[in-house]
Amino acid sequence: MTLLFDPQPPVLAPTSDGRFFPVRRIFCIGRNYEEHAREMGDKADPEAPFFFTKWAETVVGDGATIAYPQGTSNFHYEAELVVAIHRPGRNIPRERALDHVWGYAAGLDMTRRDLQSEARAKQRPWDAGKNVEQSSPLGLIHPASALGDATKGALTLTVNGVERQRGDLSQMITPVDRLIAFLSGLYRLEAGDLIYTGTPAGVGAVVPGDVIVVAVQGLTSLTITVGQHDQ
Ligand code: MN
């Protein structure tokens, strides 16, 4: 068998025990904190969580400099708790959901807000706003024992040392176990899947040179620098 070209190697996310988590797919939950839903001009609906997806290759690690992406003049941060799935399953009941979680990390769902808002207004898909190269920074993944059931703990974000977001995991409208039950009712969740669980209020724009730090209580913080414009 002759390949036409070399395939992309798997995306490997480091874990706190010195191993690597091979990333398979990324599910991102929208409007999972009431105050953020409101700042986006919407209401959160606990009965109807929704999601979008990103390519695995959008993951970058702690300490990375991400290029300011082309096609936008309003590039936003969203600090999020990320869930790392290691056990496959379909129609996973809420009571068994956490058995499928290997661990948790601090993450960023970087967003071309102007393109997302335009898509929203026209009732079109969000891909251009959300699924962007280097748009899914991910911190060190800690085993689930570091966070327990991930139902409480501070989640904060600073830009250049100034706090811009502060929330608590207890404010999630749909908590982690219900998110897993929900997604696995639509897909067979697979080992390597990541779930970005939504962001608290305070999202905003960054410019080249900005340094973003995401901290989730109990986890290693994530530091990302915004680089020059992608050419
Ligand atoms: Mn998000």
Boltz pocket constraint, residues with backbone or C-beta under 6 A from the ligand:
constraints:
  - pocket:
      binder: B
      contacts: [[A, 28], [A, 29], [A, 30], [A, 78], [A, 80], [A, 109], [A, 196], [A, 198], [A, 199]]
      max_distance: 6.0
